[in-house]
């Protein structure tokens, strides 16, 4: 089988040069990893594809890679593991790794011993069959692990014994879920069982690495399936116990006929997947009802009032544990804290509406571009839509809010226009041209400002001339 390497080299011409220069120096060099997998999937569908990252594996050692590319910046990102990065003339970076094999993983992540090896040994040490493919520059695919078979069967399967592969790095259990979500594949039964047996070992992985895999799962268009998979495989209770605790927590059937809080949360993610929401919105959805169990206990089963404030505290603790940045934490906490206020926007006074909409405002952006000017509120709207569509409320909860948001934006645009108008001309300017204090001054100023808001006046000189004209007309009438 062959993949379309022309599509790869058209997008990444320096990758072709890397392969050619390594071959000219007498070394074997191949494309590996995701670019080959995606190329195979495209070929099987009879479609083209747009490659993103391109990784290369070679028989050349790090020292030889550095010598062959001495005219280019070569970064040592993991030289002990044979991983170098060659920087192309356009600034793009290409990982070039020496064929290697590894032994012993006493810390459950890094090999105790690394030695340079053959292409076959290098492919056999990788995690999943779909990632264990290589391709030569002419597109010929090298499949020593059954990767093409599993792509055709839409299966995520470890290379060799699943327990052994996971013992080398237990983060691979989360990676299995991520690839299943990203590719729309199922996890093969033996691989699933090995994850279930070893799920608690995910606790030995750093929270930073877990966070990165969680973000990647949420960024796929099947994040709801990912959360279900994490739960089914026994991983969720170890990485997000707060979300696992939502299972079995009842809700009023009138508002939530879909089921318990966990079911509702996952359904929210399904809507978020459908509308292409980003990972911060999905994190907000994961945590938006996380305070309900505690609120229910506090009220002795009577209600869940105040769950948003409780949820914000729980979300902060969970996100700190997962080592999210302060910016990410504050963004998600805004969504959790305000998700109960958002549906009440049409009932609020204008002042409170403005305060909610303009939280985190980026004043340099145009008011008409809601996501850029008001990113927090835009994400709050997305969360509201997902929350409502996953319950009995549906559009009756979010459509009135969208209508009122348009009115608030029109109000803000007028306010912004008035600020601009007042910068061009104010009452002091009229006093200097002889207009006395009183109703006439206010009438002239209002009329000039209206012309500015209408776009008929755009400079201070035009505003002053028009004001003088109005004052002459008023004066001549006595």
Residue pairs with C-beta under 8 A, 6 or more apart in sequence:
1 40
1 43
1 140
1 141
1 143
1 148
2 43
2 135
2 138
2 139
2 140
2 141
3 36
3 39
3 40
3 42
3 43
3 135
3 139
3 141
4 39
4 42
4 43
4 48
4 49
4 139
5 16
5 31
5 39
5 135
5 137
5 138
5 139
7 39
7 48
7 49
7 50
7 51
8 15
8 16
8 31
8 35
8 39
8 51
8 54
9 15
9 16
11 50
11 51
12 51
12 54
12 92
12 94
14 86
14 88
14 89
14 90
14 92
14 94
15 31
15 54
15 56
15 94
16 137
18 29
18 56
18 69
18 86
18 94
18 96
19 29
19 30
19 31
19 56
19 137
20 137
21 68
21 69
22 28
22 29
22 56
22 58
22 60
22 65
22 68
22 96
23 29
23 137
25 60
25 64
25 68
27 58
27 59
27 60
27 64
28 58
28 59
28 99
28 119
29 56
29 57
29 58
29 59
29 60
29 137
30 56
30 57
30 58
30 119
30 134
30 135
30 136
30 142
31 54
31 55
31 56
31 134
31 135
31 136
31 137
32 55
32 56
32 57
32 97
32 123
32 133
32 134
32 135
33 53
33 55
33 131
34 52
34 53
34 55
34 131
35 51
35 52
35 53
35 54
35 55
36 133
36 134
36 135
36 141
37 130
37 131
37 133
37 147
37 151
38 49
38 51
39 49
39 51
39 135
39 139
39 141
40 133
40 141
40 147
40 148
40 151
41 49
41 151
41 183
42 48
42 49
44 151
44 152
53 95
54 94
55 94
55 95
55 96
55 97
56 94
56 95
56 96
56 97
57 96
57 97
57 98
57 99
57 119
57 122
57 134
58 65
58 96
58 97
58 98
58 99
59 98
59 99
59 116
59 118
59 119
60 68
60 96
60 98
61 82
61 98
61 116
62 76
62 79
62 82
62 84
62 98
65 74
65 84
65 86
65 96
65 98
66 74
66 84
69 86
72 86
72 87
72 88
72 89
73 86
73 87
74 84
74 85
74 86
74 87
75 84
75 85
75 86
75 87
75 93
76 84
76 85
77 83
77 84
77 85
77 95
80 114
81 97
81 100
81 111
81 114
82 97
82 98
82 99
82 100
82 114
82 116
83 95
83 96
83 97
83 98
84 95
84 96
84 97
85 93
85 94
85 95
85 96
86 93
86 94
86 96
87 93
87 94
88 94
98 116
99 116
99 117
99 118
99 119
99 121
99 122
100 114
100 115
100 116
100 117
100 121
100 122
100 125
101 114
101 115
101 117
101 121
101 122
101 124
101 125
102 111
102 113
102 114
102 125
102 168
103 111
103 112
103 113
104 111
104 112
104 113
105 111
105 112
105 167
105 168
105 169
106 112
108 167
108 168
108 169
108 170
108 201
108 204
108 205
109 169
109 170
109 171
109 205
111 168
119 134
119 142
120 144
123 132
123 133
123 134
123 142
123 144
123 145
123 159
124 132
124 144
124 145
124 159
124 160
125 159
126 132
126 145
126 159
127 158
127 159
127 165
127 169
127 172
127 175
128 156
128 157
128 158
128 159
128 172
128 175
128 176
128 179
129 145
129 146
129 147
129 149
129 150
129 157
129 158
129 159
130 147
130 150
130 151
130 156
130 157
130 179
130 183
130 185
131 147
131 179
132 143
132 144
132 145
132 147
132 159
133 141
133 142
133 143
133 145
133 147
133 148
134 141
134 142
135 141
135 142
136 142
141 148
145 159
146 157
150 156
150 157
150 188
154 183
154 184
154 185
154 186
155 185
155 186
155 187
155 188
156 176
156 179
156 180
156 183
156 185
156 186
156 187
156 188
156 191
157 188
157 190
157 191
158 165
158 166
158 172
158 176
158 190
158 191
158 194
159 165
162 190
162 191
162 193
162 194
162 195
163 194
163 197
163 198
165 172
166 172
166 173
166 194
166 195
166 198
166 201
167 198
170 198
170 201
170 202
170 204
170 205
171 202
171 205
171 209
171 210
171 213
173 195
173 198
173 199
173 201
173 202
173 233
173 235
174 202
174 210
174 213
174 214
174 217
174 230
174 235
174 239
175 213
176 187
176 191
176 195
177 187
177 213
177 217
177 226
177 229
177 230
177 233
177 235
178 213
178 216
178 217
178 220
178 226
179 185
180 186
180 187
180 222
180 225
180 226
180 229
181 217
181 220
181 221
181 222
181 223
181 225
181 226
181 229
182 216
182 220
182 222
184 222
187 195
187 229
187 233
192 233
195 233
195 234
195 235
196 233
196 234
199 233
199 234
199 235
199 238
200 234
200 238
202 210
202 235
202 238
202 239
203 238
207 321
207 322
207 323
208 323
210 239
210 322
211 322
211 323
211 324
214 239
214 240
214 322
215 279
217 223
217 226
217 227
217 230
218 226
218 279
218 282
218 283
219 278
219 279
220 226
220 273
221 273
221 276
222 273
223 269
223 272
223 273
223 282
224 266
224 267
224 269
224 270
224 272
224 273
227 236
227 243
227 265
227 266
227 269
227 286
228 266
230 236
230 239
230 240
231 237
231 244
231 247
231 262
236 243
236 244
237 244
239 322
240 286
240 318
242 287
242 290
242 314
242 315
242 318
243 262
243 265
243 286
243 287
243 290
244 262
245 293
246 260
246 261
246 262
246 265
246 289
246 290
246 292
246 293
247 260
247 261
247 262
248 260
248 262
249 260
249 261
249 262
249 292
249 293
249 296
250 260
251 259
251 260
251 261
251 264
251 292
251 304
254 392
255 391
255 392
255 393
256 264
256 391
256 392
257 392
258 264
258 267
258 390
258 391
261 289
261 292
261 293
264 289
264 390
264 391
265 285
265 286
265 288
265 289
267 390
268 285
268 288
268 386
268 387
268 389
268 390
269 282
269 285
269 286
269 386
270 390
271 385
271 386
271 389
271 390
272 281
272 282
272 285
272 382
272 386
275 382
275 385
275 386
277 285
277 382
277 386
278 379
280 328
280 331
280 332
280 335
280 379
281 335
281 379
281 382
281 383
281 386
283 319
283 328
283 332
284 331
284 332
284 335
284 336
284 339
284 379
284 383
285 383
285 386
285 387
287 311
287 314
287 315
287 318
287 332
287 336
288 308
288 311
288 335
288 336
288 339
288 383
288 387
289 307
289 311
290 311
290 314
290 315
290 318
290 336
291 304
291 306
291 307
291 308
291 309
291 310
291 311
291 312
291 313
291 314
291 336
292 304
292 307
292 311
294 307
294 310
294 314
295 303
295 304
295 305
295 306
295 307
295 310
296 303
296 304
298 306
299 305
308 336
308 337
308 338
308 339
308 340
309 337
311 336
311 337
312 333
312 336
312 337
315 329
315 332
315 333
315 336
316 329
316 333
319 328
319 329
319 332
320 329
324 332
331 376
331 379
334 359
334 360
334 376
334 380
335 376
335 379
335 380
335 383
338 356
338 359
338 380
339 380
339 383
339 384
339 387
341 356
342 356
342 380
342 381
342 383
342 384
342 401
343 384
343 388
343 393
343 397
343 398
343 401
345 353
345 356
345 401
345 404
345 405
345 408
346 400
346 401
346 403
346 404
348 356
350 408
350 411
353 404
353 408
354 408
354 411
354 412
356 377
357 374
357 377
357 405
357 408
357 409
357 412
358 374
358 377
358 412
359 374
359 376
359 377
360 374
360 375
360 376
360 377
361 373
361 374
362 372
362 373
362 374
362 375
363 373
365 372
365 373
366 372
366 373
367 373
367 409
367 412
367 413
367 416
368 409
368 413
370 377
370 378
370 381
370 405
370 409
371 378
377 405
381 398
381 401
381 402
381 405
384 397
384 398
384 401
385 398
387 397
388 394
388 395
388 396
388 397
388 398
389 395
389 398
391 397
414 453
417 452
417 453
418 449
418 453
420 452
421 448
421 449
421 452
421 453
421 463
422 449
424 452
424 457
424 459
424 460
424 463
425 445
425 448
425 449
425 452
425 460
425 463
425 464
425 467
426 445
427 441
427 442
427 445
429 464
429 467
430 441
430 444
430 445
430 467
430 471
431 437
431 441
433 464
433 467
433 468
433 471
434 471
435 441
435 444
435 467
435 471
440 474
444 467
444 470
444 471
444 474
445 467
447 470
448 457
448 463
448 466
448 467
448 470
451 457
451 463
451 466
452 458
452 463
457 463
457 466
